Each structure stands twice: as C-alpha cells, then as structure tokens.
Amino acid sequence: MEGLWPVAIKVLRQVMVQNVREKLIKRLQSEVIAWHRPCHHNVSQLFGIVHLSQSIGMVSPWCEHGTLCDYLEHFPA
C-alpha cells in the first residue's frame, strides 16, 4: 500500500434549510482554523477538505483506537 493511508472524514451535519450553504461554509471555516492551528504530536493532522454530494468533510489520519472518548475508556489516565 505504498502511498495509500487509511483516513477519517469528519462530515459537518447540516439541515436542509435556506442559506444552509453559507452557514455550512462559515462553520467549516471556523473548524478548519481551530484544527489547523495546533501543531502538536498529540493532535491529529488536518490533511484537507473534501466536497461530498450533500456536505463537506475534513480529512485526517485514521486513528486505530477510535474517538477520544473510546480511547480514554480503554486506556484510562
């Protein structure tokens, strides 16, 4: 699998109402700014953005232990 890595896509939930695209873009911008700032080995890297048929998602590396809550449940501090 040279050059291929498993990834996770965080899709922003949206409700189909008028002006939802503008609201989704603003929310995406704030999410990307918040996620892009951290530069720490404990913070997952943001690879980029993907446009899906009905939404937009943020692409990051796949984490074997699932969500932070899943990880803490299996490996309590």
Biopython code that builds the backbone (N, CA, C, O; Angstrom):
import numpy as np
from Bio.PDB.StructureBuilder import StructureBuilder

atoms = [
    (1, "MET", "N", (0.823, -1.197, 0.000)),
    (1, "MET", "CA", (0.000, 0.000, 0.000)),
    (1, "MET", "C", (0.861, 1.253, 0.000)),
    (1, "MET", "O", (0.578, 2.194, 0.740)),
    (2, "GLU", "N", (1.867, 1.279, -0.785)),
    (2, "GLU", "CA", (2.731, 2.450, -0.850)),
    (2, "GLU", "C", (1.943, 3.652, -1.351)),
    (2, "GLU", "O", (1.289, 3.594, -2.392)),
    (3, "GLY", "N", (2.016, 4.739, -0.596)),
    (3, "GLY", "CA", (1.324, 5.962, -0.990)),
    (3, "GLY", "C", (-0.143, 6.009, -0.610)),
    (3, "GLY", "O", (-0.821, 6.993, -0.904)),
    (4, "LEU", "N", (-0.651, 4.963, 0.041)),
    (4, "LEU", "CA", (-2.056, 4.937, 0.452)),
    (4, "LEU", "C", (-2.145, 4.804, 1.965)),
    (4, "LEU", "O", (-1.453, 3.976, 2.558)),
    (5, "TRP", "N", (-2.993, 5.616, 2.595)),
    (5, "TRP", "CA", (-3.184, 5.561, 4.038)),
    (5, "TRP", "C", (-4.670, 5.593, 4.341)),
    (5, "TRP", "O", (-5.437, 6.254, 3.641)),
    (6, "PRO", "N", (-5.081, 4.877, 5.391)),
    (6, "PRO", "CA", (-6.485, 4.999, 5.805)),
    (6, "PRO", "C", (-6.718, 6.381, 6.409)),
    (6, "PRO", "O", (-5.865, 6.904, 7.126)),
    (7, "VAL", "N", (-7.855, 6.957, 6.121)),
    (7, "VAL", "CA", (-8.179, 8.294, 6.625)),
    (7, "VAL", "C", (-9.558, 8.293, 7.271)),
    (7, "VAL", "O", (-10.366, 7.388, 7.061)),
    (8, "ALA", "N", (-9.802, 9.324, 8.056)),
    (8, "ALA", "CA", (-11.122, 9.582, 8.627)),
    (8, "ALA", "C", (-11.644, 10.868, 8.000)),
    (8, "ALA", "O", (-10.875, 11.786, 7.716)),
    (9, "ILE", "N", (-12.943, 10.927, 7.787)),
    (9, "ILE", "CA", (-13.556, 12.138, 7.250)),
    (9, "ILE", "C", (-14.609, 12.615, 8.242)),
    (9, "ILE", "O", (-15.593, 11.920, 8.495)),
    (10, "LYS", "N", (-14.399, 13.796, 8.798)),
    (10, "LYS", "CA", (-15.369, 14.403, 9.709)),
    (10, "LYS", "C", (-16.327, 15.222, 8.861)),
    (10, "LYS", "O", (-15.950, 16.243, 8.286)),
    (11, "VAL", "N", (-17.567, 14.764, 8.791)),
    (11, "VAL", "CA", (-18.576, 15.438, 7.979)),
    (11, "VAL", "C", (-19.385, 16.356, 8.881)),
    (11, "VAL", "O", (-19.849, 15.946, 9.945)),
    (12, "LEU", "N", (-19.549, 17.587, 8.454)),
    (12, "LEU", "CA", (-20.345, 18.547, 9.212)),
    (12, "LEU", "C", (-21.821, 18.290, 8.948)),
    (12, "LEU", "O", (-22.263, 18.234, 7.801)),
    (13, "ARG", "N", (-22.564, 18.138, 10.016)),
    (13, "ARG", "CA", (-24.010, 17.922, 9.870)),
    (13, "ARG", "C", (-24.664, 19.200, 9.372)),
    (13, "ARG", "O", (-24.256, 20.311, 9.712)),
    (14, "GLN", "N", (-25.685, 19.007, 8.561)),
    (14, "GLN", "CA", (-26.407, 20.171, 8.059)),
    (14, "GLN", "C", (-27.888, 19.858, 7.974)),
    (14, "GLN", "O", (-28.287, 18.706, 7.801)),
    (15, "VAL", "N", (-28.680, 20.877, 8.094)),
    (15, "VAL", "CA", (-30.123, 20.764, 7.948)),
    (15, "VAL", "C", (-30.477, 21.469, 6.654)),
    (15, "VAL", "O", (-29.998, 22.572, 6.388)),
    (16, "MET", "N", (-31.310, 20.836, 5.853)),
    (16, "MET", "CA", (-31.662, 21.414, 4.569)),
    (16, "MET", "C", (-32.650, 22.571, 4.745)),
    (16, "MET", "O", (-33.866, 22.377, 4.721)),
    (17, "VAL", "N", (-32.111, 23.753, 4.918)),
    (17, "VAL", "CA", (-32.913, 24.970, 5.012)),
    (17, "VAL", "C", (-32.287, 25.999, 4.094)),
    (17, "VAL", "O", (-31.180, 25.811, 3.590)),
    (18, "GLN", "N", (-33.000, 27.078, 3.883)),
    (18, "GLN", "CA", (-32.486, 28.136, 3.032)),
    (18, "GLN", "C", (-31.215, 28.721, 3.645)),
    (18, "GLN", "O", (-31.107, 28.825, 4.867)),
    (19, "ASN", "N", (-30.272, 29.094, 2.820)),
    (19, "ASN", "CA", (-28.991, 29.672, 3.231)),
    (19, "ASN", "C", (-28.100, 28.690, 3.988)),
    (19, "ASN", "O", (-27.160, 29.113, 4.660)),
    (20, "VAL", "N", (-28.374, 27.392, 3.894)),
    (20, "VAL", "CA", (-27.569, 26.413, 4.632)),
    (20, "VAL", "C", (-26.133, 26.385, 4.117)),
    (20, "VAL", "O", (-25.206, 26.145, 4.891)),
    (21, "ARG", "N", (-25.940, 26.623, 2.838)),
    (21, "ARG", "CA", (-24.590, 26.584, 2.270)),
    (21, "ARG", "C", (-23.689, 27.641, 2.911)),
    (21, "ARG", "O", (-22.548, 27.352, 3.271)),
    (22, "GLU", "N", (-24.200, 28.856, 3.050)),
    (22, "GLU", "CA", (-23.410, 29.926, 3.657)),
    (22, "GLU", "C", (-23.081, 29.606, 5.115)),
    (22, "GLU", "O", (-21.958, 29.834, 5.565)),
    (23, "LYS", "N", (-24.057, 29.078, 5.846)),
    (23, "LYS", "CA", (-23.838, 28.712, 7.244)),
    (23, "LYS", "C", (-22.823, 27.574, 7.349)),
    (23, "LYS", "O", (-21.967, 27.577, 8.234)),
    (24, "LEU", "N", (-22.923, 26.606, 6.444)),
    (24, "LEU", "CA", (-22.001, 25.476, 6.451)),
    (24, "LEU", "C", (-20.582, 25.935, 6.145)),
    (24, "LEU", "O", (-19.631, 25.466, 6.771)),
    (25, "ILE", "N", (-20.431, 26.843, 5.192)),
    (25, "ILE", "CA", (-19.105, 27.360, 4.845)),
    (25, "ILE", "C", (-18.502, 28.103, 6.034)),
    (25, "ILE", "O", (-17.318, 27.932, 6.325)),
    (26, "LYS", "N", (-19.287, 28.919, 6.720)),
    (26, "LYS", "CA", (-18.778, 29.642, 7.899)),
    (26, "LYS", "C", (-18.369, 28.671, 8.998)),
    (26, "LYS", "O", (-17.336, 28.856, 9.642)),
    (27, "ARG", "N", (-19.171, 27.644, 9.213)),
    (27, "ARG", "CA", (-18.851, 26.650, 10.234)),
    (27, "ARG", "C", (-17.591, 25.885, 9.859)),
    (27, "ARG", "O", (-16.740, 25.619, 10.707)),
    (28, "LEU", "N", (-17.478, 25.535, 8.591)),
    (28, "LEU", "CA", (-16.289, 24.832, 8.109)),
    (28, "LEU", "C", (-15.047, 25.691, 8.308)),
    (28, "LEU", "O", (-14.010, 25.194, 8.747)),
    (29, "GLN", "N", (-15.147, 26.972, 7.988)),
    (29, "GLN", "CA", (-14.002, 27.869, 8.163)),
    (29, "GLN", "C", (-13.546, 27.904, 9.613)),
    (29, "GLN", "O", (-12.348, 27.836, 9.889)),
    (30, "SER", "N", (-14.488, 28.010, 10.539)),
    (30, "SER", "CA", (-14.096, 28.066, 11.954)),
    (30, "SER", "C", (-13.508, 26.740, 12.421)),
    (30, "SER", "O", (-12.567, 26.736, 13.213)),
    (31, "GLU", "N", (-14.042, 25.610, 11.946)),
    (31, "GLU", "CA", (-13.499, 24.291, 12.290)),
    (31, "GLU", "C", (-12.076, 24.142, 11.756)),
    (31, "GLU", "O", (-11.186, 23.682, 12.472)),
    (32, "VAL", "N", (-11.864, 24.530, 10.503)),
    (32, "VAL", "CA", (-10.544, 24.389, 9.884)),
    (32, "VAL", "C", (-9.522, 25.279, 10.590)),
    (32, "VAL", "O", (-8.396, 24.852, 10.842)),
    (33, "ILE", "N", (-9.908, 26.503, 10.906)),
    (33, "ILE", "CA", (-8.990, 27.408, 11.608)),
    (33, "ILE", "C", (-8.615, 26.825, 12.969)),
    (33, "ILE", "O", (-7.444, 26.824, 13.349)),
    (34, "ALA", "N", (-9.610, 26.332, 13.695)),
    (34, "ALA", "CA", (-9.343, 25.762, 15.023)),
    (34, "ALA", "C", (-8.475, 24.513, 14.923)),
    (34, "ALA", "O", (-7.599, 24.309, 15.763)),
    (35, "TRP", "N", (-8.699, 23.680, 13.923)),
    (35, "TRP", "CA", (-7.975, 22.418, 13.781)),
    (35, "TRP", "C", (-6.587, 22.632, 13.196)),
    (35, "TRP", "O", (-5.651, 21.910, 13.539)),
    (36, "HIS", "N", (-6.447, 23.608, 12.325)),
    (36, "HIS", "CA", (-5.181, 23.818, 11.628)),
    (36, "HIS", "C", (-4.132, 24.446, 12.533)),
    (36, "HIS", "O", (-2.940, 24.194, 12.351)),
    (37, "ARG", "N", (-4.539, 25.251, 13.496)),
    (37, "ARG", "CA", (-3.604, 25.947, 14.386)),
    (37, "ARG", "C", (-2.716, 25.013, 15.193)),
    (37, "ARG", "O", (-1.500, 25.206, 15.213)),
    (38, "PRO", "N", (-3.285, 23.991, 15.869)),
    (38, "PRO", "CA", (-2.427, 23.164, 16.720)),
    (38, "PRO", "C", (-1.339, 22.458, 15.912)),
    (38, "PRO", "O", (-1.593, 21.911, 14.839)),
    (39, "CYS", "N", (-0.154, 22.486, 16.442)),
    (39, "CYS", "CA", (0.952, 21.764, 15.824)),
    (39, "CYS", "C", (1.617, 20.978, 16.945)),
    (39, "CYS", "O", (2.643, 21.386, 17.488)),
    (40, "HIS", "N", (1.014, 19.848, 17.278)),
    (40, "HIS", "CA", (1.469, 19.049, 18.408)),
    (40, "HIS", "C", (1.321, 17.577, 18.046)),
    (40, "HIS", "O", (0.390, 17.205, 17.333)),
    (41, "HIS", "N", (2.223, 16.745, 18.528)),
    (41, "HIS", "CA", (2.184, 15.324, 18.165)),
    (41, "HIS", "C", (0.951, 14.603, 18.714)),
    (41, "HIS", "O", (0.633, 13.508, 18.250)),
    (42, "ASN", "N", (0.255, 15.182, 19.681)),
    (42, "ASN", "CA", (-0.963, 14.572, 20.214)),
    (42, "ASN", "C", (-2.232, 15.055, 19.508)),
    (42, "ASN", "O", (-3.331, 14.601, 19.829)),
    (43, "VAL", "N", (-2.087, 15.964, 18.560)),
    (43, "VAL", "CA", (-3.235, 16.483, 17.816)),
    (43, "VAL", "C", (-3.168, 15.950, 16.394)),
    (43, "VAL", "O", (-2.149, 16.079, 15.715)),
    (44, "SER", "N", (-4.258, 15.353, 15.958)),
    (44, "SER", "CA", (-4.324, 14.780, 14.616)),
    (44, "SER", "C", (-4.125, 15.853, 13.548)),
    (44, "SER", "O", (-4.595, 16.982, 13.690)),
    (45, "GLN", "N", (-3.431, 15.489, 12.492)),
    (45, "GLN", "CA", (-3.150, 16.415, 11.392)),
    (45, "GLN", "C", (-4.377, 16.565, 10.496)),
    (45, "GLN", "O", (-5.111, 15.602, 10.273)),
    (46, "LEU", "N", (-4.595, 17.757, 9.990)),
    (46, "LEU", "CA", (-5.653, 18.000, 9.012)),
    (46, "LEU", "C", (-5.043, 17.874, 7.628)),
    (46, "LEU", "O", (-4.199, 18.682, 7.242)),
    (47, "PHE", "N", (-5.473, 16.841, 6.863)),
    (47, "PHE", "CA", (-4.951, 16.642, 5.508)),
    (47, "PHE", "C", (-5.580, 17.599, 4.513)),
    (47, "PHE", "O", (-4.905, 18.107, 3.617)),
    (48, "GLY", "N", (-6.883, 17.847, 4.672)),
    (48, "GLY", "CA", (-7.557, 18.720, 3.720)),
    (48, "GLY", "C", (-9.065, 18.627, 3.831)),
    (48, "GLY", "O", (-9.608, 18.091, 4.798)),
    (49, "ILE", "N", (-9.724, 19.160, 2.824)),
    (49, "ILE", "CA", (-11.182, 19.250, 2.771)),
    (49, "ILE", "C", (-11.671, 18.424, 1.584)),
    (49, "ILE", "O", (-11.017, 18.368, 0.543)),
    (50, "VAL", "N", (-12.826, 17.785, 1.755)),
    (50, "VAL", "CA", (-13.432, 17.028, 0.663)),
    (50, "VAL", "C", (-14.885, 17.484, 0.504)),
    (50, "VAL", "O", (-15.604, 17.664, 1.487)),
    (51, "HIS", "N", (-15.300, 17.666, -0.751)),
    (51, "HIS", "CA", (-16.681, 18.045, -1.030)),
    (51, "HIS", "C", (-17.448, 16.782, -1.371)),
    (51, "HIS", "O", (-17.152, 16.117, -2.364)),
    (52, "LEU", "N", (-18.432, 16.451, -0.547)),
    (52, "LEU", "CA", (-19.267, 15.279, -0.764)),
    (52, "LEU", "C", (-20.551, 15.715, -1.451)),
    (52, "LEU", "O", (-20.780, 16.912, -1.621)),
    (53, "SER", "N", (-21.382, 14.779, -1.844)),
    (53, "SER", "CA", (-22.580, 15.130, -2.608)),
    (53, "SER", "C", (-23.497, 16.107, -1.868)),
    (53, "SER", "O", (-24.046, 17.019, -2.486)),
    (54, "GLN", "N", (-23.670, 15.931, -0.565)),
    (54, "GLN", "CA", (-24.584, 16.789, 0.185)),
    (54, "GLN", "C", (-23.918, 17.566, 1.315)),
    (54, "GLN", "O", (-24.600, 18.267, 2.063)),
    (55, "SER", "N", (-22.605, 17.455, 1.452)),
    (55, "SER", "CA", (-21.945, 18.120, 2.563)),
    (55, "SER", "C", (-20.465, 18.314, 2.275)),
    (55, "SER", "O", (-19.990, 18.064, 1.168)),
    (56, "ILE", "N", (-19.752, 18.765, 3.293)),
    (56, "ILE", "CA", (-18.314, 18.987, 3.204)),
    (56, "ILE", "C", (-17.681, 18.271, 4.387)),
    (56, "ILE", "O", (-18.245, 18.248, 5.481)),
    (57, "GLY", "N", (-16.504, 17.685, 4.167)),
    (57, "GLY", "CA", (-15.840, 16.978, 5.249)),
    (57, "GLY", "C", (-14.381, 17.364, 5.364)),
    (57, "GLY", "O", (-13.779, 17.870, 4.417)),
    (58, "MET", "N", (-13.818, 17.118, 6.546)),
    (58, "MET", "CA", (-12.404, 17.381, 6.800)),
    (58, "MET", "C", (-11.686, 16.041, 6.913)),
    (58, "MET", "O", (-12.147, 15.146, 7.622)),
    (59, "VAL", "N", (-10.569, 15.902, 6.222)),
    (59, "VAL", "CA", (-9.846, 14.638, 6.133)),
    (59, "VAL", "C", (-8.655, 14.652, 7.084)),
    (59, "VAL", "O", (-7.862, 15.593, 7.099)),
    (60, "SER", "N", (-8.547, 13.583, 7.881)),
    (60, "SER", "CA", (-7.438, 13.444, 8.830)),
    (60, "SER", "C", (-6.984, 11.988, 8.846)),
    (60, "SER", "O", (-7.666, 11.127, 8.289)),
    (61, "PRO", "N", (-5.845, 11.696, 9.473)),
    (61, "PRO", "CA", (-5.402, 10.306, 9.559)),
    (61, "PRO", "C", (-6.406, 9.463, 10.350)),
    (61, "PRO", "O", (-7.066, 9.960, 11.263)),
    (62, "TRP", "N", (-6.509, 8.196, 9.990)),
    (62, "TRP", "CA", (-7.358, 7.260, 10.716)),
    (62, "TRP", "C", (-6.698, 6.925, 12.044)),
    (62, "TRP", "O", (-5.504, 6.629, 12.079)),
    (63, "CYS", "N", (-7.450, 6.967, 13.133)),
    (63, "CYS", "CA", (-6.930, 6.631, 14.464)),
    (63, "CYS", "C", (-7.470, 5.260, 14.860)),
    (63, "CYS", "O", (-8.681, 5.075, 14.977)),
    (64, "GLU", "N", (-6.582, 4.318, 15.063)),
    (64, "GLU", "CA", (-6.953, 2.934, 15.355)),
    (64, "GLU", "C", (-7.854, 2.779, 16.573)),
    (64, "GLU", "O", (-8.684, 1.870, 16.606)),
    (65, "HIS", "N", (-7.713, 3.634, 17.562)),
    (65, "HIS", "CA", (-8.476, 3.476, 18.800)),
    (65, "HIS", "C", (-9.774, 4.270, 18.799)),
    (65, "HIS", "O", (-10.392, 4.429, 19.851)),
    (66, "GLY", "N", (-10.197, 4.768, 17.656)),
    (66, "GLY", "CA", (-11.476, 5.463, 17.552)),
    (66, "GLY", "C", (-11.433, 6.887, 18.073)),
    (66, "GLY", "O", (-10.428, 7.586, 17.939)),
    (67, "THR", "N", (-12.532, 7.300, 18.665)),
    (67, "THR", "CA", (-12.642, 8.665, 19.175)),
    (67, "THR", "C", (-11.852, 8.824, 20.469)),
    (67, "THR", "O", (-11.396, 7.844, 21.059)),
    (68, "LEU", "N", (-11.701, 10.051, 20.893)),
    (68, "LEU", "CA", (-11.015, 10.320, 22.155)),
    (68, "LEU", "C", (-11.736, 9.632, 23.312)),
    (68, "LEU", "O", (-11.093, 9.071, 24.199)),
    (69, "CYS", "N", (-13.064, 9.672, 23.304)),
    (69, "CYS", "CA", (-13.837, 9.011, 24.367)),
    (69, "CYS", "C", (-13.592, 7.503, 24.365)),
    (69, "CYS", "O", (-13.441, 6.902, 25.428)),
    (70, "ASP", "N", (-13.550, 6.885, 23.177)),
    (70, "ASP", "CA", (-13.257, 5.449, 23.071)),
    (70, "ASP", "C", (-11.882, 5.133, 23.636)),
    (70, "ASP", "O", (-11.715, 4.175, 24.390)),
    (71, "TYR", "N", (-10.909, 5.937, 23.269)),
    (71, "TYR", "CA", (-9.532, 5.718, 23.723)),
    (71, "TYR", "C", (-9.439, 5.812, 25.247)),
    (71, "TYR", "O", (-8.835, 4.953, 25.889)),
    (72, "LEU", "N", (-10.034, 6.851, 25.820)),
    (72, "LEU", "CA", (-9.967, 7.038, 27.271)),
    (72, "LEU", "C", (-10.713, 5.947, 28.032)),
    (72, "LEU", "O", (-10.354, 5.608, 29.160)),
    (73, "GLU", "N", (-11.753, 5.402, 27.409)),
    (73, "GLU", "CA", (-12.484, 4.304, 28.041)),
    (73, "GLU", "C", (-11.601, 3.057, 28.127)),
    (73, "GLU", "O", (-11.627, 2.347, 29.133)),
    (74, "HIS", "N", (-10.826, 2.792, 27.084)),
    (74, "HIS", "CA", (-9.954, 1.611, 27.047)),
    (74, "HIS", "C", (-8.619, 1.833, 27.741)),
    (74, "HIS", "O", (-8.026, 0.884, 28.254)),
    (75, "PHE", "N", (-8.139, 3.065, 27.766)),
    (75, "PHE", "CA", (-6.838, 3.399, 28.358)),
    (75, "PHE", "C", (-6.994, 4.580, 29.312)),
    (75, "PHE", "O", (-6.544, 5.685, 29.010)),
    (76, "PRO", "N", (-7.634, 4.352, 30.471)),
    (76, "PRO", "CA", (-7.843, 5.476, 31.397)),
    (76, "PRO", "C", (-6.519, 6.055, 31.887)),
    (76, "PRO", "O", (-5.528, 5.341, 32.041)),
    (77, "ALA", "N", (-6.527, 7.337, 32.122)),
    (77, "ALA", "CA", (-5.300, 8.029, 32.558)),
    (77, "ALA", "C", (-4.934, 7.689, 33.989)),
    (77, "ALA", "O", (-3.933, 8.186, 34.505)),
]
sb = StructureBuilder()
sb.init_structure("model")
sb.init_model(0)
sb.init_chain("A")
sb.init_seg("    ")
for serial, (resi, resn, name, xyz) in enumerate(atoms, 1):
    if name == "N":
        sb.init_residue(resn, " ", resi, " ")
    sb.init_atom(name, np.array(xyz, "f"), 0.0, 1.0, " ", f" {name:<3s}", serial, name[0])
structure = sb.get_structure()
